[in-house]
Amino acid sequence: PDVPEWVKHTVRVQHVGAADFALPKLDGPARVIGVVPGQIVTEALTAEPPFPDPDRDLAKIAVVERHHATGRVGLGLVRGFGLQHGAIGTSVSHDAHNIVVIGVDDDDMARAVARLAELGGGEVVVEDRGVRAELPLPVAGLLSDAPLEEVLEASRACLAATRRLGCELAAPFQLMSFLALSVIPSLKITDRGLVDV
């Protein structure tokens, strides 16, 4: 069926730059969301600076409010994605469906958010400021209006590009979408910050 145009323009963000992903200076340990492969529950971990640190599998995670362009960005740390460089982002993030981006490079994280806004939502993989793969989901930032074969091809390309960044998770974008679901233990993140469930 035809999709009304207004449903395709639901990703509204203020400009986000690398500086928006700067974490405050810490003298001691920080709380870290610990990914449990194949699960939507997480572990509550801690780690010492510096952050991010690919050698210790510590990446930044951010949730960017995308419905009203409020400029809210919740920042945190996550372990378990294995990213060695770049960033990955999605606009599918239960239940609020804000933008979630995980990365080890602030410029790549900013580029991921910008590209998701340009697409009207979806999944993106960014490395060295370049978009390496993308799956547009322009219908409310959640669904595609493209033929199934195109969606599958783009989805597989995103997974392959994520692997090249170092992530070996079976379903990284699906797992990301639940890191912002603030009712599932132990640690989650929203556009207002870290949530200790």
JOLINCOR-V787335 format. One record per helix or strand of 3 or more residues. SS is the DSSP state (helix for helix, strand for strand). FROM is the first residue (numbers start at 1). LEN is the number of residues. If there is no record, write none. Layout:
BEGIN
{{SS & FROM & LEN} {SS & FROM & LEN}}
END
This chain:
BEGIN
{{helix & 5 & 4} {helix & 18 & 4} {strand & 30 & 6} {strand & 42 & 6} {helix & 54 & 3} {strand & 58 & 7} {strand & 73 & 7} {strand & 87 & 4} {strand & 99 & 5} {helix & 106 & 14} {strand & 122 & 6} {strand & 130 & 7} {helix & 148 & 17} {helix & 172 & 8} {strand & 187 & 4} {strand & 193 & 4}}
END
